[in-house]
Amino acid sequence: MTEEKIIFTDEPLKSPNQDRLGFAPFAKRIATIIKNMQVKESIVFAVCGKWGSGKTTFLNFLAHYLKEDNSIIIVKFNPWWFSGKEHLLLQFFNTLNVALSKDGSKSEKMTEHLKIFSRILSFPTFIISYLYPSLSSFLKLVRDFTDELNNLLTELNSKTAEEIKEKICNELKKFEGKIVVLIDDIDRLTADEIRELFTIVKAVADFPNTVYILAFNKEVVIRALEKVQEGKGEDYLEKIVQIPIELPLANKTTIRKMLFEELNAVLSRTPEELFDQTYWWNVYFDGIDPFIKTVRDVKRLTNVIRVTYPSVKGEVNAVDFIAIETLRVFCPKVYEVVKNNPDMFCGHSYSSLYGSRDIEILKQFHQDWLSKLPDELKDFEENIKNLLKRLFPKLECVFGNTHYGHDWEQKWRRECRICSREIFPRFFCYSVPSDDLSRAEMGIILNSLPDKERFCEYLKYLIKQKRSDGSTKLSVFLERMEDYTSKIPQDHIPIIIETFFDMGDELIIPEDKGIGFLSWGNDIRMGRIIWQLLRRYNDKNKRFEILRNAFEKGRAIFMMVSELISFWQQHGKYGSTKKSDEDILLDKNHLEILQEIVLDKIKEAEKEDKLLNTPFLPSILYHWKEWGNEGEVRDWVSKVVASDEKLPIFLSKFLQKTQSYTITDRVAKTPWRLNPNRLKDFIDLDILEKRCNEVLSNDSIVATLDDKEKLAIRQFLKEKHLLDKGKNPDDLFFTEELEKDD
């Protein structure tokens, strides 16, 4: 057997010679019973089994054995091909008529009666068939319809349905054989159609010498009947079926043998080091075997693996690949959780920077998605967990107390295991990797809000989750959080606002800002959230209390300055138009108090020698100068500039990446700028120029500087030089002057 073997279809077996499941002997026994039984009235058998258990194959085997008796007429009817009460009725009798017509003159009268009987019972179908004629043949169809209607009315006037049925029964009593009607796929019908079919079998077509074999999933049919029938569906079914037959379960050993034969064909030429036998049997019995119950299950899994495995053969661990594809086929929601959250599954147990906090996050994540398993998978929860523990050893610390250290990583990579972060994408190469934050993760983080410390740890954790474009999952979370601001409980709002004003400066990640004029960073994202949450309160005093508490406890100076500016803009400051009173979040006296708190925070940071390391330092200095004492600002800057160590850091805070175009440019240039005019409010530019030259002339100091610090000093000197030559750094074409000066 080769891996190129044709893909399995879901076609049932036709002949008992193909039997591998032990159905043939049982089908032969039932056929013998039907052949020998006396059927004065109609009798109904039910062949019950779950989807994929082989009901159609059993009916085919049964028909095979019944055909050995020439006195038996076999009628195969699949109601799934038709829909609607009248249509179902008409097609049933049409199928019965066709089968009887093949028997010749013996059943000629009976078929004629059946034809009239079906037309009387399904009279509305004839009318409907003429309601939608094409325009080109309209007149012809009208004539045909008139003739048909006249014929039918003649029949209706001369015979009743009851009289016709009696004639049919009389003819069948004379019939020396039996009519066996095989009806399959009943469980695929709607509830109304199932009830209608049973009505046909039991009340309309309950003819002598007639045996009905109905095949269906009993649970599905009972549930459907209960939707349209008063009382229990099972009670109704018992009135229809005289002889219920439970399809014998396929031997588990046989099912396994079929699976292994097909997998062996697919796995041919797989490197031995990528298929460990011991590991395979552990994975198989822990998590794959429970899902393989029927031949259809075998076909579903092996067909998928035949398509997907050849393209990654030799690049992935074969055992892991079969296991993850098993989840894709039988537990697609679990598969999606794994695919979209590699960091929650891959790697070792000690991959975190925050120790036990990361373990708690991991446990909460897995508890959350497991709790949302669909009902049909609840019985498989332990199997799913056991399978995932085999595939991802990291989960041993989630569902147990075993830990795997970083020393396992090399082995996992060598064996191309799915638990290796580097190898993981290969198992999903035919799927588009997602950088999104899952709903499960969003739920976990938002549910942590009552615990501020825990919420902070989640935010730090998201910073570590890098996306393919270089940004972090924190930016995704902050944008998605806007979807929840109207639903977050009000008692959680102060915690969020306190967190942003406490650690917000740490959450402003340069990579999360993006590129271009229209992009924004996490500071803007947090600001939007704060405003949306504050608007949940109608009382300005309540908003102020929350903000004052957050400002007093917080240490994120830039976030405080930034939001305070936005609040002032509502009152018409900083070039903005004053908003209406109903739109203004805080009164002026509120803002003045918050302003004093911010000034105290700035001075506190200055004394603790932390101010230099705050993000967006220029903005903080401008507003310290505006809201406080200009002399204090200049004194602090002078001290910083006097320090060989601090001066480069200070200047790097003023370095900006800008965009510029020329007529011939197809895309924007993004040169670095350091505009001297942004510094002149804080220090004499000549003094600053002198100090920069002193630093650059000292090789030992230059050796300690990073690239950005060296760039900042040189860029300042370059732009200061042009400024001294009469060029204006604020001019639109100043960048071109810089290029000429290079």
C-alpha positions in Angstrom: 0.0 0.0 0.0 1.5 3.4 -1.0 0.8 6.9 0.2 -0.6 7.8 -3.2 -3.6 5.6 -2.5 -6.8 7.4 -3.5 -8.7 9.4 -0.9 -11.5 7.5 0.9 -15.0 8.6 0.0 -17.8 8.2 2.4 -19.5 5.7 0.1 -21.0 2.7 1.9 -20.0 -0.9 1.1 -22.2 -2.7 -1.5 -21.4 -6.4 -1.2 -20.9 -8.6 1.8 -17.6 -9.7 0.2 -16.3 -6.3 1.3 -17.3 -6.8 4.9 -14.6 -6.0 7.5 -16.9 -5.1 10.4 -18.9 -8.3 10.9 -22.2 -6.9 9.5 -22.7 -9.6 6.8 -23.7 -12.5 9.1 -26.1 -10.3 11.0 -27.6 -8.9 7.8 -28.0 -12.5 6.5 -29.9 -13.5 9.7 -32.3 -10.6 9.4 -32.9 -11.4 5.7 -33.7 -15.0 6.6 -36.2 -13.9 9.2 -37.9 -11.6 6.7 -38.0 -14.4 4.0 -39.7 -16.8 6.4 -42.1 -14.6 8.2 -45.8 -14.4 7.4 -46.8 -10.8 6.8 -50.6 -10.3 6.8 -50.3 -6.6 7.6 -47.4 -4.3 7.1 -44.5 -4.6 9.6 -41.8 -2.1 10.4 -38.2 -2.9 11.3 -35.9 -0.1 12.6 -32.1 -0.3 12.1 -30.7 2.1 14.7 -27.2 3.3 14.9 -25.2 6.6 15.2 -24.0 8.6 12.1 -21.1 6.8 10.5 -21.8 3.5 12.2 -22.6 1.7 8.9 -26.4 1.7 8.6 -26.4 2.1 4.8 -23.8 -0.6 4.4 -26.0 -2.9 6.6 -29.0 -2.1 4.3 -27.0 -2.9 1.2 -25.9 -6.2 2.7 -29.5 -7.0 3.7 -30.7 -6.1 0.2 -28.1 -8.5 -1.2 -29.4 -11.4 0.7 -33.0 -10.6 0.1 -32.4 -10.6 -3.7 -31.7 -14.3 -3.4 -35.5 -14.8 -3.0 -37.2 -14.0 -6.4 -40.6 -13.5 -4.7 -39.3 -10.5 -2.8 -39.5 -7.0 -4.4 -37.0 -4.6 -3.0 -37.9 -0.9 -3.0 -35.1 1.6 -2.0 -36.3 5.0 -1.0 -34.2 7.9 0.2 -36.4 10.6 1.6 -33.5 13.0 2.0 -33.6 13.7 -1.8 -37.1 15.2 -1.4 -38.7 17.8 0.8 -42.2 18.9 1.7 -45.2 16.8 2.7 -46.9 16.4 -0.7 -43.6 16.0 -2.5 -42.4 13.3 -0.1 -45.7 11.4 -0.4 -45.7 11.6 -4.2 -42.1 10.5 -4.6 -42.6 7.6 -2.2 -45.4 6.2 -4.3 -43.6 6.9 -7.5 -40.6 4.9 -6.2 -42.9 2.1 -5.1 -44.6 2.1 -8.5 -41.4 1.9 -10.4 -40.2 -1.0 -8.4 -43.5 -2.9 -8.8 -43.7 -2.1 -12.5 -40.4 -4.1 -13.0 -42.3 -7.2 -11.7 -44.4 -7.3 -14.9 -48.1 -8.1 -15.4 -48.5 -9.6 -11.9 -48.6 -6.2 -10.4 -50.1 -4.2 -13.3 -53.4 -3.5 -11.6 -51.7 -2.7 -8.3 -49.4 -0.1 -9.9 -52.4 1.5 -11.6 -54.2 1.8 -8.3 -51.1 3.1 -6.6 -50.7 5.8 -9.3 -54.3 7.0 -8.8 -53.9 6.8 -5.0 -50.7 8.9 -4.9 -52.2 11.5 -7.2 -55.3 11.9 -5.0 -53.3 12.2 -1.8 -50.7 14.6 -3.3 -53.2 16.7 -5.3 -51.7 20.1 -4.2 -48.3 19.2 -5.7 -49.9 19.3 -9.2 -51.2 22.8 -8.7 -47.9 24.1 -7.3 -46.0 22.6 -10.3 -47.9 25.0 -12.6 -47.4 28.2 -10.6 -44.0 29.0 -12.0 -44.0 28.3 -15.8 -41.5 29.9 -18.1 -43.0 32.7 -20.2 -42.2 31.0 -23.5 -44.2 27.9 -22.8 -46.9 29.4 -20.7 -49.8 28.6 -23.0 -48.8 25.0 -23.5 -48.5 24.5 -19.7 -51.9 26.0 -19.1 -53.4 23.5 -21.6 -51.5 20.6 -20.0 -52.6 21.7 -16.6 -56.3 21.9 -17.6 -56.2 18.4 -19.1 -54.4 17.0 -16.0 -56.9 18.7 -13.7 -59.9 17.4 -15.7 -58.5 13.8 -15.5 -57.8 14.1 -11.8 -61.3 15.5 -11.1 -62.8 12.6 -13.0 -60.8 10.2 -10.8 -61.8 12.0 -7.7 -65.5 11.9 -8.6 -65.4 8.1 -9.3 -63.2 6.9 -6.5 -62.3 7.9 -2.9 -58.8 7.4 -1.5 -60.1 4.8 0.9 -61.6 2.8 -2.0 -58.4 2.9 -3.9 -56.4 1.8 -0.9 -58.8 -1.1 -0.4 -58.2 -2.2 -4.0 -54.4 -2.0 -3.4 -54.7 -4.1 -0.3 -56.8 -6.7 -2.1 -54.2 -7.0 -4.9 -51.4 -7.3 -2.3 -53.2 -10.1 -0.4 -53.1 -12.1 -3.7 -49.4 -11.3 -4.1 -47.4 -14.4 -3.3 -44.2 -12.6 -2.4 -43.3 -9.7 -0.2 -42.5 -6.0 -0.8 -39.5 -4.9 1.3 -39.1 -1.1 1.4 -35.7 0.1 2.6 -35.8 3.7 3.8 -32.4 5.3 4.7 -31.2 8.7 6.0 -34.4 9.4 8.0 -32.3 11.2 10.6 -31.3 13.8 8.0 -34.9 15.1 7.5 -36.5 18.0 9.3 -38.8 17.2 12.3 -41.9 17.7 10.2 -40.7 15.5 7.4 -39.7 12.7 9.8 -43.3 12.7 11.3 -44.7 12.8 7.8 -42.6 9.9 6.7 -43.8 7.8 9.7 -47.4 8.8 8.8 -46.9 7.4 5.3 -45.4 4.2 6.6 -47.9 3.5 9.4 -51.2 5.1 8.2 -51.1 5.7 4.4 -49.0 2.8 3.0 -49.7 0.1 5.7 -50.3 -2.5 3.0 -50.3 -6.3 3.4 -47.2 -8.3 2.6 -45.1 -5.2 3.0 -42.1 -4.9 5.2 -40.5 -1.6 6.0 -36.8 -1.3 7.1 -36.2 2.1 8.5 -32.6 3.2 9.2 -31.9 6.1 11.5 -30.0 7.5 14.5 -32.5 6.9 17.3 -31.5 9.8 19.5 -31.7 12.3 16.6 -35.1 11.1 15.5 -36.5 11.1 19.1 -35.3 14.7 19.6 -36.9 15.7 16.3 -40.2 14.1 17.0 -40.4 15.8 20.4 -40.3 19.2 18.6 -43.5 18.4 16.6 -45.3 15.8 18.6 -47.0 16.0 22.0 -45.6 13.6 24.6 -42.3 11.7 24.4 -40.7 11.1 21.0 -39.7 7.6 22.2 -43.3 6.7 22.9 -44.4 7.8 19.4 -41.6 5.8 17.9 -42.7 2.6 19.7 -46.1 2.9 18.0 -44.5 3.0 14.6 -41.8 0.3 14.9 -42.6 -3.3 15.8 -39.1 -4.7 15.6 -36.2 -2.4 16.6 -32.7 -3.6 15.7 -29.6 -2.0 17.2 -26.8 -2.1 14.7 -24.0 -4.2 16.1 -21.0 -2.1 17.1 -18.0 -2.4 14.9 -15.3 -4.3 16.6 -12.8 -1.8 18.1 -9.9 -4.0 17.2 -11.0 -4.0 13.5 -11.5 -0.2 13.5 -8.0 0.2 14.9 -6.5 -2.2 12.3 -8.1 -0.2 9.5 -6.7 3.1 10.9 -3.2 1.7 11.4 -3.1 0.3 7.9 -4.0 3.6 6.3 -1.6 5.6 8.5 1.2 3.2 7.7 0.7 4.0 4.0 0.8 7.8 4.7 3.8 7.6 7.0 6.0 5.6 4.6 9.5 7.0 4.4 9.1 9.0 7.5 12.5 9.3 9.3 12.6 6.9 12.3 13.8 9.7 14.6 10.5 11.5 14.0 8.3 8.6 15.0 9.1 7.1 18.4 7.0 4.0 19.0 6.7 4.3 22.7 5.7 8.0 22.4 3.1 7.0 19.7 1.3 4.4 21.8 1.2 6.8 24.7 -0.3 9.6 22.6 -2.6 7.3 20.7 -4.3 5.7 23.8 -4.3 8.9 25.8 -6.0 11.1 23.2 -6.6 9.7 19.7 -8.2 6.3 20.3 -11.4 7.7 22.0 -12.3 9.7 18.9 -12.0 6.7 16.5 -15.3 4.8 16.9 -16.5 4.2 13.4 -15.3 3.6 9.9 -16.3 7.1 9.0 -14.0 8.4 11.8 -11.2 6.4 10.2 -11.9 7.9 6.8 -12.2 11.5 8.1 -8.9 11.4 9.9 -6.8 9.5 7.3 -8.2 11.6 4.4 -7.1 14.8 6.1 -3.6 13.4 6.9 -3.2 12.2 3.4 -3.6 15.8 2.1 -1.6 17.7 4.8 1.2 15.4 5.9 3.2 14.9 2.7 4.2 18.6 2.4 5.8 18.5 5.9 7.1 15.0 6.0 10.5 15.0 7.6 10.0 18.5 9.0 7.6 17.7 11.8 7.3 15.0 14.4 4.9 12.5 12.8 3.2 11.5 16.1 2.6 15.1 17.0 1.2 15.8 13.5 -1.3 13.0 13.6 -2.4 14.1 17.1 -2.9 17.8 16.2 -4.8 16.8 13.0 -7.0 14.6 15.2 -7.9 17.7 17.2 -8.5 19.6 14.0 -10.9 16.9 12.7 -12.8 16.0 15.9 -12.2 19.1 18.2 -11.9 22.1 15.9 -12.5 24.6 18.7 -9.6 23.1 20.7 -7.4 23.1 17.6 -8.1 26.8 17.2 -7.2 27.5 20.8 -3.8 25.8 20.3 -3.1 27.4 16.9 -3.9 30.9 18.0 -2.1 30.8 21.4 1.4 29.1 20.9 2.9 30.9 23.9 0.3 29.3 26.1 1.4 25.8 24.9 4.9 25.9 23.7 8.2 26.0 25.6 9.2 25.0 29.0 7.7 25.8 32.4 10.3 28.4 33.4 10.2 30.6 30.4 8.8 33.6 32.3 10.4 36.6 33.8 7.8 37.0 36.4 8.0 33.5 38.1 4.9 32.1 39.6 2.8 34.9 38.1 3.2 33.5 34.7 2.2 30.0 35.9 -1.0 31.5 37.4 -1.7 33.2 34.0 -1.1 29.9 32.3 -3.4 28.0 34.6 -6.1 30.6 34.3 -6.0 30.6 30.5 -6.4 26.8 30.3 -9.1 26.6 32.9 -11.0 29.3 31.0 -11.0 27.7 27.6 -11.6 24.2 29.0 -14.7 25.5 30.8 -16.1 26.6 27.5 -15.8 23.3 25.7 -18.9 22.6 23.6 -21.3 20.1 25.2 -20.5 17.4 22.6 -16.8 17.5 23.9 -17.5 17.5 27.6 -17.2 13.7 27.8 -13.8 13.9 26.1 -12.3 16.6 28.4 -9.9 14.3 30.2 -8.8 12.8 26.8 -8.2 16.2 25.4 -6.2 17.3 28.5 -4.1 14.1 28.4 -3.4 14.5 24.7 -2.3 18.1 25.2 -0.1 17.2 28.1 1.7 14.6 25.8 2.1 17.2 23.1 3.0 20.1 25.3 5.0 19.1 28.4 4.7 22.7 29.6 1.0 21.9 30.5 2.2 19.3 33.2 2.6 22.3 35.5 -1.0 23.4 34.7 -2.7 20.1 35.2 -0.2 18.7 37.7 3.0 19.6 39.5 5.7 18.5 37.1 8.0 21.1 35.5 10.2 21.0 32.4 13.2 23.3 32.3 14.9 25.0 29.4 17.3 22.1 29.0 14.5 20.2 27.2 14.3 22.7 24.4 17.2 21.3 22.4 15.7 17.8 22.4 12.3 19.0 21.4 13.8 21.0 18.5 15.8 18.0 17.4 12.8 15.8 17.3 10.7 18.5 15.5 8.2 18.4 18.3 5.2 20.7 18.2 6.0 22.0 21.8 9.1 23.7 20.4 8.3 27.4 19.7 10.5 27.4 16.7 8.9 24.2 15.2 5.3 25.0 16.1 4.4 27.0 13.0 5.3 24.1 10.7 2.3 22.2 12.0 0.0 25.1 10.8 1.8 26.0 7.6 -1.4 25.7 5.6 -3.1 28.1 8.0 -2.6 31.8 8.3 -0.9 32.5 11.7 -2.8 34.9 13.9 -1.3 37.8 15.8 -4.6 38.5 17.4 -5.5 38.4 21.1 -8.0 35.6 21.6 -11.3 36.2 23.3 -10.3 33.8 26.0 -7.2 35.9 26.9 -9.3 39.1 26.8 -11.7 37.5 29.2 -9.0 36.3 31.6 -7.4 39.7 31.8 -10.6 41.6 32.2 -11.7 39.1 34.9 -8.5 39.9 36.8 -9.6 43.5 37.3 -10.7 43.2 41.0 -7.0 42.4 41.7 -4.9 45.4 40.6 -1.6 43.7 41.1 -2.7 40.7 39.0 -4.0 43.1 36.3 -0.6 44.8 36.2 1.2 41.5 35.7 -1.1 40.6 32.8 -0.2 43.9 31.1 3.5 43.2 31.6 3.0 39.8 30.3 1.4 41.2 27.1 4.4 43.4 26.5 6.5 40.2 26.2 4.1 38.8 23.5 5.6 40.0 20.3 3.7 40.1 17.0 5.0 39.4 13.6 5.2 43.2 12.8 7.3 43.8 15.9 4.5 45.3 18.0 3.3 43.7 21.2 0.0 42.1 22.1 -0.5 45.0 24.6 -1.5 47.3 21.7 -4.1 44.7 20.6 -5.4 44.4 24.1 -5.7 48.2 24.6 -7.5 48.6 21.3 -9.9 45.6 22.0 -10.5 46.9 25.5 -12.5 49.8 24.0 -15.1 47.2 23.0 -15.6 46.5 26.8 -15.6 50.0 28.3 -19.4 50.1 28.3 -19.7 46.7 30.0 -16.9 46.9 32.7 -18.5 47.0 36.2 -18.2 50.5 37.6 -16.4 49.3 40.7 -13.6 48.1 38.4 -13.2 51.4 36.6 -11.0 53.1 39.4 -8.6 50.1 39.2 -8.1 50.5 35.5 -7.5 54.2 35.8 -5.2 53.8 38.8 -3.2 51.2 36.8 -2.8 53.5 33.8 -1.6 56.5 35.9 0.7 54.3 37.9 2.5 52.1 35.3 1.2 53.8 32.1 4.7 55.3 31.2 6.1 51.7 31.2 3.3 50.6 28.8 4.3 53.2 26.1 6.2 50.9 23.8 7.8 52.5 20.8 7.1 49.4 18.6 3.4 49.8 19.3 3.2 53.3 17.8 3.5 52.2 14.2 4.6 54.4 11.3 3.1 57.5 9.8 1.1 60.5 10.7 -2.1 58.7 11.4 -0.6 56.1 13.8 -0.8 56.4 17.5 0.8 54.8 20.5 -0.3 53.1 23.7 -0.5 56.5 25.4 -3.4 57.5 23.1 -5.0 54.0 23.5 -4.9 54.3 27.3 -6.3 57.9 27.1 -9.2 56.8 25.0 -10.0 54.1 27.5 -9.8 56.5 30.4 -12.2 59.0 28.8 -14.7 56.3 27.9 -14.7 54.9 31.4 -15.0 58.4 33.0 -18.1 59.1 30.9 -19.7 56.2 32.6 -20.1 58.6 35.5 -22.5 61.5 35.2 -21.2 63.3 38.2 -18.1 65.5 37.6 -17.2 65.3 41.3 -17.1 61.5 41.1 -14.8 61.6 38.1 -12.6 64.1 39.9 -12.4 61.8 43.0 -11.3 58.9 40.9 -8.7 60.9 39.0 -7.3 62.6 42.1 -6.9 59.3 43.9 -5.2 57.9 40.8 -2.8 60.9 40.4 -1.9 60.9 44.1 -1.0 57.1 44.0 0.5 57.1 40.5 4.0 57.5 39.2 3.4 57.7 35.4 4.2 61.4 35.1 3.8 61.6 31.3 0.4 60.0 31.3 -0.7 62.5 33.9 0.6 65.4 31.9 -0.8 64.1 28.7 -4.3 63.6 30.0 -4.3 66.8 31.9 -3.6 68.7 28.7 -6.5 66.9 27.0 -8.8 67.9 29.9 -7.7 71.5 29.6 -8.3 71.4 25.8 -12.0 70.8 26.6 -11.9 74.3 28.2 -10.4 75.9 25.0 -6.7 75.8 26.0 -3.8 74.7 23.8 -5.4 75.8 20.5 -8.6 73.9 21.0 -12.2 75.1 20.9 -14.1 75.1 24.2 -16.6 72.2 24.4 -20.2 72.5 25.7 -20.6 72.1 29.4 -22.3 68.8 29.0 -19.3 67.4 27.1 -16.7 68.7 29.6 -15.5 66.0 31.9 -14.0 68.1 34.7 -14.4 71.7 36.0 -11.5 74.1 35.9 -11.0 74.0 39.7 -10.7 70.2 39.4 -8.0 70.6 36.8 -6.1 73.2 38.8 -5.9 70.7 41.8 -4.8 67.9 39.5 -2.2 70.3 38.0 -0.7 70.9 41.4 -0.5 67.2 42.1 1.4 66.7 38.8 3.8 69.5 39.6 4.5 67.8 43.0 5.1 64.5 41.1 7.6 66.2 38.8 9.5 67.7 41.6 9.5 64.5 43.5 11.0 62.7 40.5 13.6 65.4 40.2 14.7 65.0 43.8 14.8 61.2 43.4 16.8 61.6 40.2 14.2 59.8 38.1 12.9 62.6 36.0 15.5 62.1 33.2 14.2 58.6 32.4 10.6 59.5 32.0 9.2 59.1 28.5 8.4 62.2 26.4 10.6 64.4 28.6 10.3 67.5 26.4 6.5 67.7 27.0 7.0 67.3 30.7 9.5 70.1 30.8 7.3 72.5 28.7 4.4 72.1 31.1 6.6 72.2 34.2 7.7 75.5 32.9 4.1 76.6 32.1 2.5 75.4 35.3 5.3 76.0 37.7 8.5 78.0 38.0 10.6 78.5 34.9 13.8 79.0 36.9 13.4 75.5 38.5 13.2 74.0 35.1 16.3 75.8 33.8 18.3 75.0 36.9 17.5 71.3 36.5 18.4 71.3 32.8 21.7 73.1 33.6 22.7 70.4 36.1 21.9 67.7 33.6 23.8 69.3 30.8 26.8 69.7 33.0 27.0 66.0 33.5 28.9 64.0 30.8 26.8 61.0 31.6 23.4 62.7 31.6 23.8 65.1 28.7 23.6 62.4 25.9 20.6 60.9 27.6 18.9 64.3 27.8 19.5 65.1 24.1 18.3 61.7 23.0 14.9 62.6 24.5 14.6 65.4 22.0 15.5 63.3 19.0 12.6 62.8 16.6 12.0 60.8 13.5 10.2 62.9 10.9 8.8 62.4 7.4 9.7 64.4 4.4 9.0 64.4 0.7 10.5 65.9 -2.5 8.9 66.2 -5.9 10.7 63.1 -7.1 10.0 60.9 -4.1 7.5 58.1 -4.4 7.6 57.3 -0.6 8.4 59.4 2.4 11.9 59.8 3.8 12.2 59.4 7.6 15.2 61.3 8.7 16.1 62.0 12.4 15.8 65.5 13.6 16.8 67.4 16.7 15.4 70.9 16.4 17.5 73.4 18.5 14.4 75.6 18.9 12.9 73.0 21.2 15.7 73.4 23.6 16.2 77.2 23.8 13.5 77.6 26.5 15.5 75.5 28.8 19.2 76.4 28.2 21.4 78.7 26.3 22.1 76.9 23.0 25.7 78.1 22.8 26.4 76.6 26.2 24.8 73.3 25.1 26.8 73.4 21.8 30.1 73.8 23.8 29.2 70.9 26.1 28.4 68.6 23.2 31.7 69.3 21.6 33.5 68.6 24.9 31.7 65.2 25.2 32.6 64.3 21.6 36.2 65.2 22.1 36.5 62.8 25.0 37.0 59.3 23.5 36.5 57.5 26.8 33.0 59.1 27.2 32.1 58.5 23.5 32.9 54.8 24.0 30.2 54.5 26.7 27.5 56.1 24.5 24.9 54.0 22.6 24.1 54.8 18.9 21.1 56.9 19.7 23.0 59.1 22.1 25.8 59.7 19.7 23.3 60.5 16.9 21.5 63.0 19.2 24.7 64.9 19.9 25.8 65.0 16.3 22.3 65.9 15.0 22.0 68.8 17.5 25.4 70.2 16.4 24.5 69.9 12.7 21.2 71.7 13.1 22.7 74.3 15.5 25.3 75.0 12.8 22.6 75.6 10.2 20.7 77.8 12.7 23.8 79.9 13.2 24.0 80.3 9.4 20.5 81.8 9.4 18.5 78.8 8.5 15.2 78.2 10.3 14.9 74.7 11.8 11.1 75.2 11.8 11.1 75.8 8.0 9.3 73.2 5.8 12.4 72.8 3.7 14.9 72.6 6.5 15.4 68.9 5.9 16.7 69.6 2.4 19.2 72.0 3.9 20.4 69.2 6.2 20.9 66.9 3.3 22.9 69.5 1.5 25.0 70.1 4.5 26.0 66.4 4.8 
